[in-house]
Amino acid sequence: MGGRYLYLRDNASGKYWSPSWMPTRTKLDEYECRHGQGYTIITSKVNGIKSSTRYFVPLGGES
């Protein structure tokens, strides 16, 4: 699937995942996705490592 993704890696174990589940499809211990006007926040947790990403769409921006 097309898109822009972030990847995280635990240097101690070498395991990697994406906080948004796609494209690695790693099982997440916790997951939350919230949408608001012009933004999305994705929060997840894997093996005790919690991450949060916030995506903005600028006013007048192109998709």
N, CA, C and O atoms as a Tripos MOL2 file, in Angstrom:
@<TRIPOS>MOLECULE
protein
  252   251    63     0     0
PROTEIN
NO_CHARGES

@<TRIPOS>ATOM
      1 N           0.8430   -1.1800    0.0000 N.3       1 MET1
      2 CA          0.0000    0.0000    0.0000 C.3       1 MET1
      3 C           0.8850    1.2390    0.0000 C.2       1 MET1
      4 O           1.9200    1.2790    0.6660 O.2       1 MET1
      5 N           0.4750    2.2240   -0.7370 N.am      2 GLY2
      6 CA          1.2250    3.4680   -0.7720 C.3       2 GLY2
      7 C           0.9980    4.2870    0.4890 C.2       2 GLY2
      8 O           0.0340    4.0610    1.2200 O.2       2 GLY2
      9 N           1.8670    5.2170    0.7340 N.am      3 GLY3
     10 CA          1.7240    6.0840    1.8910 C.3       3 GLY3
     11 C           3.0670    6.4610    2.4600 C.2       3 GLY3
     12 O           4.1170    6.0460    1.9690 O.2       3 GLY3
     13 N           3.0100    7.2470    3.4910 N.am      4 ARG4
     14 CA          4.2270    7.6490    4.2010 C.3       4 ARG4
     15 C           4.1780    7.0320    5.5870 C.2       4 ARG4
     16 O           3.1780    7.1510    6.2950 O.2       4 ARG4
     17 N           5.2550    6.3770    5.9680 N.am      5 TYR5
     18 CA          5.2710    5.6440    7.2260 C.3       5 TYR5
     19 C           6.5030    5.9860    8.0330 C.2       5 TYR5
     20 O           7.5360    6.3810    7.4930 O.2       5 TYR5
     21 N           6.3730    5.8270    9.3370 N.am      6 LEU6
     22 CA          7.4950    5.9440   10.2650 C.3       6 LEU6
     23 C           7.8550    4.5460   10.7270 C.2       6 LEU6
     24 O           6.9870    3.6850   10.8680 O.2       6 LEU6
     25 N           9.1340    4.3240   10.9610 N.am      7 TYR7
     26 CA          9.6010    3.0510   11.4910 C.3       7 TYR7
     27 C          10.3680    3.3270   12.7710 C.2       7 TYR7
     28 O          11.1290    4.2900   12.8550 O.2       7 TYR7
     29 N          10.1630    2.4770   13.7620 N.am      8 LEU8
     30 CA         10.8890    2.5450   15.0270 C.3       8 LEU8
     31 C          11.6510    1.2430   15.2030 C.2       8 LEU8
     32 O          11.2110    0.1850   14.7520 O.2       8 LEU8
     33 N          12.8160    1.3330   15.8750 N.am      9 ARG9
     34 CA         13.5890    0.1200   16.1420 C.3       9 ARG9
     35 C          14.1290    0.1660   17.5520 C.2       9 ARG9
     36 O          14.6390    1.1920   18.0030 O.2       9 ARG9
     37 N          14.0120   -0.9510   18.2460 N.am     10 ASP10
     38 CA         14.6030   -1.1280   19.5650 C.3      10 ASP10
     39 C          16.0330   -1.6080   19.3320 C.2      10 ASP10
     40 O          16.2440   -2.7440   18.9070 O.2      10 ASP10
     41 N          17.0060   -0.7580   19.6050 N.am     11 ASN11
     42 CA         18.4060   -1.1110   19.3310 C.3      11 ASN11
     43 C          18.8730   -2.3170   20.1470 C.2      11 ASN11
     44 O          19.7520   -3.0610   19.7100 O.2      11 ASN11
     45 N          18.2840   -2.5110   21.3340 N.am     12 ALA12
     46 CA         18.7000   -3.6360   22.1780 C.3      12 ALA12
     47 C          18.3010   -4.9770   21.5610 C.2      12 ALA12
     48 O          19.0800   -5.9300   21.5890 O.2      12 ALA12
     49 N          17.0950   -5.0530   21.0050 N.am     13 SER13
     50 CA         16.6130   -6.3220   20.4600 C.3      13 SER13
     51 C          16.7020   -6.3980   18.9360 C.2      13 SER13
     52 O          16.6970   -7.4900   18.3680 O.2      13 SER13
     53 N          16.7840   -5.2490   18.2750 N.am     14 GLY14
     54 CA         16.7980   -5.2200   16.8170 C.3      14 GLY14
     55 C          15.4190   -5.2920   16.1940 C.2      14 GLY14
     56 O          15.2940   -5.2360   14.9710 O.2      14 GLY14
     57 N          14.3650   -5.4180   17.0180 N.am     15 LYS15
     58 CA         13.0000   -5.4910   16.4850 C.3      15 LYS15
     59 C          12.5740   -4.1140   15.9850 C.2      15 LYS15
     60 O          12.9630   -3.0900   16.5470 O.2      15 LYS15
     61 N          11.7740   -4.1010   14.9270 N.am     16 TYR16
     62 CA         11.2880   -2.8450   14.3790 C.3      16 TYR16
     63 C           9.7790   -2.9400   14.1480 C.2      16 TYR16
     64 O           9.2240   -4.0320   14.0260 O.2      16 TYR16
     65 N           9.1280   -1.7760   14.0890 N.am     17 TRP17
     66 CA          7.6910   -1.7050   13.8930 C.3      17 TRP17
     67 C           7.3290   -0.3060   13.4370 C.2      17 TRP17
     68 O           8.1810    0.5810   13.3820 O.2      17 TRP17
     69 N           6.0810   -0.1170   13.1140 N.am     18 SER18
     70 CA          5.5510    1.1870   12.7630 C.3      18 SER18
     71 C           4.5070    1.5530   13.8100 C.2      18 SER18
     72 O           3.6800    0.7120   14.1620 O.2      18 SER18
     73 N           4.5230    2.7900   14.3200 N.am     19 PRO19
     74 CA          3.5330    3.1660   15.3290 C.3      19 PRO19
     75 C           2.0970    3.1180   14.8150 C.2      19 PRO19
     76 O           1.1570    3.0670   15.6080 O.2      19 PRO19
     77 N           1.9200    3.1340   13.5020 N.am     20 SER20
     78 CA          0.5660    3.1070   12.9390 C.3      20 SER20
     79 C           0.1520    1.7160   12.4530 C.2      20 SER20
     80 O          -0.8460    1.5950   11.7410 O.2      20 SER20
     81 N           0.8730    0.6880   12.8080 N.am     21 TRP21
     82 CA          0.6370   -0.7080   12.4570 C.3      21 TRP21
     83 C           1.0520   -1.0150   11.0240 C.2      21 TRP21
     84 O           1.7920   -1.9720   10.7940 O.2      21 TRP21
     85 N           0.5960   -0.2330   10.0680 N.am     22 MET22
     86 CA          1.0110   -0.4520    8.6710 C.3      22 MET22
     87 C           2.3480    0.2330    8.4580 C.2      22 MET22
     88 O           2.5470    1.2770    9.0800 O.2      22 MET22
     89 N           3.2350   -0.2130    7.6920 N.am     23 PRO23
     90 CA          3.1590   -1.3840    6.8290 C.3      23 PRO23
     91 C           3.7470   -2.6420    7.4470 C.2      23 PRO23
     92 O           3.6840   -3.6990    6.8200 O.2      23 PRO23
     93 N           4.3220   -2.5800    8.6620 N.am     24 THR24
     94 CA          4.9870   -3.7610    9.2310 C.3      24 THR24
     95 C           4.0060   -4.7800    9.7900 C.2      24 THR24
     96 O           4.3360   -5.9610    9.8980 O.2      24 THR24
     97 N           2.8060   -4.3380   10.1480 N.am     25 ARG25
     98 CA          1.7500   -5.1910   10.7080 C.3      25 ARG25
     99 C           2.1790   -5.9010   11.9880 C.2      25 ARG25
    100 O           1.7290   -7.0090   12.2810 O.2      25 ARG25
    101 N           3.0500   -5.2470   12.7410 N.am     26 THR26
    102 CA          3.4720   -5.7810   14.0330 C.3      26 THR26
    103 C           2.3190   -5.6720   15.0300 C.2      26 THR26
    104 O           1.6270   -4.6540   15.0660 O.2      26 THR26
    105 N           2.1080   -6.7050   15.8340 N.am     27 LYS27
    106 CA          1.0620   -6.6530   16.8550 C.3      27 LYS27
    107 C           1.4360   -5.5840   17.8770 C.2      27 LYS27
    108 O           2.5220   -5.6290   18.4550 O.2      27 LYS27
    109 N           0.5400   -4.6200   18.1010 N.am     28 LEU28
    110 CA          0.7690   -3.5320   19.0430 C.3      28 LEU28
    111 C           0.1110   -3.8660   20.3790 C.2      28 LEU28
    112 O          -0.9930   -4.4110   20.4110 O.2      28 LEU28
    113 N           0.7900   -3.5370   21.4850 N.am     29 ASP29
    114 CA          0.2270   -3.7700   22.8170 C.3      29 ASP29
    115 C          -0.8850   -2.7700   23.1150 C.2      29 ASP29
    116 O          -1.8640   -3.1080   23.7800 O.2      29 ASP29
    117 N          -0.7380   -1.5450   22.6270 N.am     30 GLU30
    118 CA         -1.7540   -0.4980   22.7780 C.3      30 GLU30
    119 C          -1.8070    0.2920   21.4760 C.2      30 GLU30
    120 O          -0.7980    0.4310   20.7850 O.2      30 GLU30
    121 N          -3.0020    0.8130   21.1430 N.am     31 TYR31
    122 CA         -3.1490    1.6070   19.9270 C.3      31 TYR31
    123 C          -4.3050    2.5800   20.1120 C.2      31 TYR31
    124 O          -5.3640    2.2120   20.6210 O.2      31 TYR31
    125 N          -4.0940    3.8250   19.6940 N.am     32 GLU32
    126 CA         -5.1530    4.8270   19.7160 C.3      32 GLU32
    127 C          -4.9490    5.7540   18.5260 C.2      32 GLU32
    128 O          -3.8290    6.1880   18.2550 O.2      32 GLU32
    129 N          -6.0190    6.0520   17.8240 N.am     33 CYS33
    130 CA         -5.9790    6.9720   16.6900 C.3      33 CYS33
    131 C          -7.0840    7.9980   16.9060 C.2      33 CYS33
    132 O          -8.2570    7.6410   17.0180 O.2      33 CYS33
    133 N          -6.7050    9.2800   16.9640 N.am     34 ARG34
    134 CA         -7.6830   10.3550   17.1770 C.3      34 ARG34
    135 C          -7.5790   11.3510   16.0230 C.2      34 ARG34
    136 O          -6.4870   11.7230   15.5930 O.2      34 ARG34
    137 N          -8.7370   11.7670   15.5400 N.am     35 HIS35
    138 CA         -8.7980   12.7370   14.4560 C.3      35 HIS35
    139 C          -9.4400   14.0210   14.9530 C.2      35 HIS35
    140 O         -10.3790   13.9900   15.7480 O.2      35 HIS35
    141 N          -8.9310   15.1440   14.4820 N.am     36 GLY36
    142 CA         -9.5210   16.4430   14.7730 C.3      36 GLY36
    143 C          -9.5280   17.2550   13.4940 C.2      36 GLY36
    144 O          -9.2150   16.7370   12.4220 O.2      36 GLY36
    145 N          -9.8790   18.5100   13.6000 N.am     37 GLN37
    146 CA         -9.9020   19.3590   12.4150 C.3      37 GLN37
    147 C          -8.4740   19.6770   11.9830 C.2      37 GLN37
    148 O          -7.7900   20.4870   12.6090 O.2      37 GLN37
    149 N          -8.0450   19.0430   10.9300 N.am     38 GLY38
    150 CA         -6.7250   19.3000   10.3710 C.3      38 GLY38
    151 C          -5.5930   18.5050   10.9810 C.2      38 GLY38
    152 O          -4.4310   18.7860   10.6890 O.2      38 GLY38
    153 N          -5.8850   17.5160   11.8230 N.am     39 TYR39
    154 CA         -4.8000   16.7280   12.4120 C.3      39 TYR39
    155 C          -5.2630   15.3210   12.7630 C.2      39 TYR39
    156 O          -6.4580   15.0560   12.8950 O.2      39 TYR39
    157 N          -4.2940   14.4290   12.9100 N.am     40 THR40
    158 CA         -4.5100   13.0670   13.4020 C.3      40 THR40
    159 C          -3.3820   12.7490   14.3720 C.2      40 THR40
    160 O          -2.2230   13.0670   14.1060 O.2      40 THR40
    161 N          -3.7160   12.1210   15.4970 N.am     41 ILE41
    162 CA         -2.7130   11.6870   16.4760 C.3      41 ILE41
    163 C          -2.8030   10.1680   16.5910 C.2      41 ILE41
    164 O          -3.8690    9.6100   16.8510 O.2      41 ILE41
    165 N          -1.6670    9.5170   16.3930 N.am     42 ILE42
    166 CA         -1.6000    8.0620   16.5410 C.3      42 ILE42
    167 C          -0.6390    7.7560   17.6800 C.2      42 ILE42
    168 O           0.5160    8.1810   17.6630 O.2      42 ILE42
    169 N          -1.1270    7.0150   18.6700 N.am     43 THR43
    170 CA         -0.3280    6.6210   19.8200 C.3      43 THR43
    171 C          -0.3460    5.1010   19.9120 C.2      43 THR43
    172 O          -1.3980    4.4780   19.7720 O.2      43 THR43
    173 N           0.8130    4.5090   20.1450 N.am     44 SER44
    174 CA          0.8740    3.0570   20.2850 C.3      44 SER44
    175 C           1.9930    2.6780   21.2460 C.2      44 SER44
    176 O           2.8430    3.4940   21.6020 O.2      44 SER44
    177 N           1.9630    1.4060   21.6550 N.am     45 LYS45
    178 CA          2.9660    0.8950   22.5820 C.3      45 LYS45
    179 C           3.3340   -0.5230   22.1640 C.2      45 LYS45
    180 O           2.4660   -1.3510   21.8900 O.2      45 LYS45
    181 N           4.6410   -0.7860   22.1200 N.am     46 VAL46
    182 CA          5.1650   -2.1140   21.7840 C.3      46 VAL46
    183 C           6.3100   -2.4170   22.7380 C.2      46 VAL46
    184 O           7.2460   -1.6260   22.8560 O.2      46 VAL46
    185 N           6.2430   -3.5530   23.4170 N.am     47 ASN47
    186 CA          7.3170   -3.9880   24.3260 C.3      47 ASN47
    187 C           7.7510   -2.8930   25.2980 C.2      47 ASN47
    188 O           8.9440   -2.7180   25.5420 O.2      47 ASN47
    189 N           6.7870   -2.1570   25.8540 N.am     48 GLY48
    190 CA          7.0800   -1.1130   26.8360 C.3      48 GLY48
    191 C           7.5540    0.2060   26.2370 C.2      48 GLY48
    192 O           7.8490    1.1410   26.9800 O.2      48 GLY48
    193 N           7.6340    0.3040   24.9050 N.am     49 ILE49
    194 CA          8.0600    1.5380   24.2410 C.3      49 ILE49
    195 C           6.8240    2.2100   23.6680 C.2      49 ILE49
    196 O           6.1640    1.6690   22.7810 O.2      49 ILE49
    197 N           6.5160    3.4000   24.1850 N.am     50 LYS50
    198 CA          5.3350    4.1380   23.7590 C.3      50 LYS50
    199 C           5.7490    5.2360   22.7880 C.2      50 LYS50
    200 O           6.7540    5.9150   23.0000 O.2      50 LYS50
    201 N           4.9750    5.4050   21.7310 N.am     51 SER51
    202 CA          5.2640    6.4560   20.7480 C.3      51 SER51
    203 C           3.9830    7.1930   20.4050 C.2      51 SER51
    204 O           2.8850    6.6450   20.5020 O.2      51 SER51
    205 N           4.1420    8.4380   20.0050 N.am     52 SER52
    206 CA          3.0120    9.2550   19.5950 C.3      52 SER52
    207 C           3.4360   10.1080   18.4080 C.2      52 SER52
    208 O           4.4720   10.7730   18.4490 O.2      52 SER52
    209 N           2.6390   10.0860   17.3630 N.am     53 THR53
    210 CA          2.9090   10.9110   16.1870 C.3      53 THR53
    211 C           1.6930   11.7820   15.9180 C.2      53 THR53
    212 O           0.5510   11.3510   16.0780 O.2      53 THR53
    213 N           1.9590   13.0060   15.5070 N.am     54 ARG54
    214 CA          0.8870   13.9520   15.2010 C.3      54 ARG54
    215 C           1.0780   14.4230   13.7660 C.2      54 ARG54
    216 O           2.1300   14.9510   13.4060 O.2      54 ARG54
    217 N           0.0560   14.2260   12.9630 N.am     55 TYR55
    218 CA          0.0890   14.6150   11.5590 C.3      55 TYR55
    219 C          -0.8260   15.8180   11.3630 C.2      55 TYR55
    220 O          -1.9810   15.7980   11.7890 O.2      55 TYR55
    221 N          -0.3150   16.8620   10.7220 N.am     56 PHE56
    222 CA         -1.0860   18.0630   10.4420 C.3      56 PHE56
    223 C          -1.3400   18.2100    8.9520 C.2      56 PHE56
    224 O          -0.5170   17.8120    8.1290 O.2      56 PHE56
    225 N          -2.4750   18.7770    8.6180 N.am     57 VAL57
    226 CA         -2.7600   19.1690    7.2480 C.3      57 VAL57
    227 C          -2.8720   20.6990    7.2780 C.2      57 VAL57
    228 O          -3.8060   21.2340    7.8750 O.2      57 VAL57
    229 N          -1.9350   21.4030    6.6430 N.am     58 PRO58
    230 CA         -1.9650   22.8610    6.6830 C.3      58 PRO58
    231 C          -3.1750   23.4310    5.9500 C.2      58 PRO58
    232 O          -3.6430   22.8560    4.9670 O.2      58 PRO58
    233 N          -3.6710   24.5530    6.4300 N.am     59 LEU59
    234 CA         -4.7850   25.2210    5.7580 C.3      59 LEU59
    235 C          -4.3840   25.5550    4.3320 C.2      59 LEU59
    236 O          -3.3030   26.0990    4.1040 O.2      59 LEU59
    237 N          -5.2240   25.2410    3.3890 N.am     60 GLY60
    238 CA         -4.9290   25.5010    1.9920 C.3      60 GLY60
    239 C          -3.9310   24.5310    1.4000 C.2      60 GLY60
    240 O          -3.5310   24.6830    0.2460 O.2      60 GLY60
    241 N          -3.5190   23.5330    2.1720 N.am     61 GLY61
    242 CA         -2.5300   22.5660    1.6790 C.3      61 GLY61
    243 C          -3.1610   21.5710    0.7320 C.2      61 GLY61
    244 O          -4.3730   21.3580    0.7370 O.2      61 GLY61
    245 N          -2.3250   20.9760   -0.0710 N.am     62 GLU62
    246 CA         -2.7880   19.9430   -0.9840 C.3      62 GLU62
    247 C          -2.6340   18.5830   -0.3240 C.2      62 GLU62
    248 O          -1.7230   18.3770    0.4780 O.2      62 GLU62
    249 N          -3.5090   17.6700   -0.6540 N.am     63 SER63
    250 CA         -3.4250   16.3330   -0.0620 C.3      63 SER63
    251 C          -2.5450   15.4330   -0.8750 C.2      63 SER63
    252 O          -2.3600   14.2680   -0.5230 O.2      63 SER63
@<TRIPOS>BOND
     1     1     2 1
     2     2     3 1
     3     3     4 2
     4     3     5 am
     5     5     6 1
     6     6     7 1
     7     7     8 2
     8     7     9 am
     9     9    10 1
    10    10    11 1
    11    11    12 2
    12    11    13 am
    13    13    14 1
    14    14    15 1
    15    15    16 2
    16    15    17 am
    17    17    18 1
    18    18    19 1
    19    19    20 2
    20    19    21 am
    21    21    22 1
    22    22    23 1
    23    23    24 2
    24    23    25 am
    25    25    26 1
    26    26    27 1
    27    27    28 2
    28    27    29 am
    29    29    30 1
    30    30    31 1
    31    31    32 2
    32    31    33 am
    33    33    34 1
    34    34    35 1
    35    35    36 2
    36    35    37 am
    37    37    38 1
    38    38    39 1
    39    39    40 2
    40    39    41 am
    41    41    42 1
    42    42    43 1
    43    43    44 2
    44    43    45 am
    45    45    46 1
    46    46    47 1
    47    47    48 2
    48    47    49 am
    49    49    50 1
    50    50    51 1
    51    51    52 2
    52    51    53 am
    53    53    54 1
    54    54    55 1
    55    55    56 2
    56    55    57 am
    57    57    58 1
    58    58    59 1
    59    59    60 2
    60    59    61 am
    61    61    62 1
    62    62    63 1
    63    63    64 2
    64    63    65 am
    65    65    66 1
    66    66    67 1
    67    67    68 2
    68    67    69 am
    69    69    70 1
    70    70    71 1
    71    71    72 2
    72    71    73 am
    73    73    74 1
    74    74    75 1
    75    75    76 2
    76    75    77 am
    77    77    78 1
    78    78    79 1
    79    79    80 2
    80    79    81 am
    81    81    82 1
    82    82    83 1
    83    83    84 2
    84    83    85 am
    85    85    86 1
    86    86    87 1
    87    87    88 2
    88    87    89 am
    89    89    90 1
    90    90    91 1
    91    91    92 2
    92    91    93 am
    93    93    94 1
    94    94    95 1
    95    95    96 2
    96    95    97 am
    97    97    98 1
    98    98    99 1
    99    99   100 2
   100    99   101 am
   101   101   102 1
   102   102   103 1
   103   103   104 2
   104   103   105 am
   105   105   106 1
   106   106   107 1
   107   107   108 2
   108   107   109 am
   109   109   110 1
   110   110   111 1
   111   111   112 2
   112   111   113 am
   113   113   114 1
   114   114   115 1
   115   115   116 2
   116   115   117 am
   117   117   118 1
   118   118   119 1
   119   119   120 2
   120   119   121 am
   121   121   122 1
   122   122   123 1
   123   123   124 2
   124   123   125 am
   125   125   126 1
   126   126   127 1
   127   127   128 2
   128   127   129 am
   129   129   130 1
   130   130   131 1
   131   131   132 2
   132   131   133 am
   133   133   134 1
   134   134   135 1
   135   135   136 2
   136   135   137 am
   137   137   138 1
   138   138   139 1
   139   139   140 2
   140   139   141 am
   141   141   142 1
   142   142   143 1
   143   143   144 2
   144   143   145 am
   145   145   146 1
   146   146   147 1
   147   147   148 2
   148   147   149 am
   149   149   150 1
   150   150   151 1
   151   151   152 2
   152   151   153 am
   153   153   154 1
   154   154   155 1
   155   155   156 2
   156   155   157 am
   157   157   158 1
   158   158   159 1
   159   159   160 2
   160   159   161 am
   161   161   162 1
   162   162   163 1
   163   163   164 2
   164   163   165 am
   165   165   166 1
   166   166   167 1
   167   167   168 2
   168   167   169 am
   169   169   170 1
   170   170   171 1
   171   171   172 2
   172   171   173 am
   173   173   174 1
   174   174   175 1
   175   175   176 2
   176   175   177 am
   177   177   178 1
   178   178   179 1
   179   179   180 2
   180   179   181 am
   181   181   182 1
   182   182   183 1
   183   183   184 2
   184   183   185 am
   185   185   186 1
   186   186   187 1
   187   187   188 2
   188   187   189 am
   189   189   190 1
   190   190   191 1
   191   191   192 2
   192   191   193 am
   193   193   194 1
   194   194   195 1
   195   195   196 2
   196   195   197 am
   197   197   198 1
   198   198   199 1
   199   199   200 2
   200   199   201 am
   201   201   202 1
   202   202   203 1
   203   203   204 2
   204   203   205 am
   205   205   206 1
   206   206   207 1
   207   207   208 2
   208   207   209 am
   209   209   210 1
   210   210   211 1
   211   211   212 2
   212   211   213 am
   213   213   214 1
   214   214   215 1
   215   215   216 2
   216   215   217 am
   217   217   218 1
   218   218   219 1
   219   219   220 2
   220   219   221 am
   221   221   222 1
   222   222   223 1
   223   223   224 2
   224   223   225 am
   225   225   226 1
   226   226   227 1
   227   227   228 2
   228   227   229 am
   229   229   230 1
   230   230   231 1
   231   231   232 2
   232   231   233 am
   233   233   234 1
   234   234   235 1
   235   235   236 2
   236   235   237 am
   237   237   238 1
   238   238   239 1
   239   239   240 2
   240   239   241 am
   241   241   242 1
   242   242   243 1
   243   243   244 2
   244   243   245 am
   245   245   246 1
   246   246   247 1
   247   247   248 2
   248   247   249 am
   249   249   250 1
   250   250   251 1
   251   251   252 2
@<TRIPOS>SUBSTRUCTURE
     1 MET1         2 RESIDUE 1 A MET
     2 GLY2         6 RESIDUE 1 A GLY
     3 GLY3        10 RESIDUE 1 A GLY
     4 ARG4        14 RESIDUE 1 A ARG
     5 TYR5        18 RESIDUE 1 A TYR
     6 LEU6        22 RESIDUE 1 A LEU
     7 TYR7        26 RESIDUE 1 A TYR
     8 LEU8        30 RESIDUE 1 A LEU
     9 ARG9        34 RESIDUE 1 A ARG
    10 ASP10       38 RESIDUE 1 A ASP
    11 ASN11       42 RESIDUE 1 A ASN
    12 ALA12       46 RESIDUE 1 A ALA
    13 SER13       50 RESIDUE 1 A SER
    14 GLY14       54 RESIDUE 1 A GLY
    15 LYS15       58 RESIDUE 1 A LYS
    16 TYR16       62 RESIDUE 1 A TYR
    17 TRP17       66 RESIDUE 1 A TRP
    18 SER18       70 RESIDUE 1 A SER
    19 PRO19       74 RESIDUE 1 A PRO
    20 SER20       78 RESIDUE 1 A SER
    21 TRP21       82 RESIDUE 1 A TRP
    22 MET22       86 RESIDUE 1 A MET
    23 PRO23       90 RESIDUE 1 A PRO
    24 THR24       94 RESIDUE 1 A THR
    25 ARG25       98 RESIDUE 1 A ARG
    26 THR26      102 RESIDUE 1 A THR
    27 LYS27      106 RESIDUE 1 A LYS
    28 LEU28      110 RESIDUE 1 A LEU
    29 ASP29      114 RESIDUE 1 A ASP
    30 GLU30      118 RESIDUE 1 A GLU
    31 TYR31      122 RESIDUE 1 A TYR
    32 GLU32      126 RESIDUE 1 A GLU
    33 CYS33      130 RESIDUE 1 A CYS
    34 ARG34      134 RESIDUE 1 A ARG
    35 HIS35      138 RESIDUE 1 A HIS
    36 GLY36      142 RESIDUE 1 A GLY
    37 GLN37      146 RESIDUE 1 A GLN
    38 GLY38      150 RESIDUE 1 A GLY
    39 TYR39      154 RESIDUE 1 A TYR
    40 THR40      158 RESIDUE 1 A THR
    41 ILE41      162 RESIDUE 1 A ILE
    42 ILE42      166 RESIDUE 1 A ILE
    43 THR43      170 RESIDUE 1 A THR
    44 SER44      174 RESIDUE 1 A SER
    45 LYS45      178 RESIDUE 1 A LYS
    46 VAL46      182 RESIDUE 1 A VAL
    47 ASN47      186 RESIDUE 1 A ASN
    48 GLY48      190 RESIDUE 1 A GLY
    49 ILE49      194 RESIDUE 1 A ILE
    50 LYS50      198 RESIDUE 1 A LYS
    51 SER51      202 RESIDUE 1 A SER
    52 SER52      206 RESIDUE 1 A SER
    53 THR53      210 RESIDUE 1 A THR
    54 ARG54      214 RESIDUE 1 A ARG
    55 TYR55      218 RESIDUE 1 A TYR
    56 PHE56      222 RESIDUE 1 A PHE
    57 VAL57      226 RESIDUE 1 A VAL
    58 PRO58      230 RESIDUE 1 A PRO
    59 LEU59      234 RESIDUE 1 A LEU
    60 GLY60      238 RESIDUE 1 A GLY
    61 GLY61      242 RESIDUE 1 A GLY
    62 GLU62      246 RESIDUE 1 A GLU
    63 SER63      250 RESIDUE 1 A SER
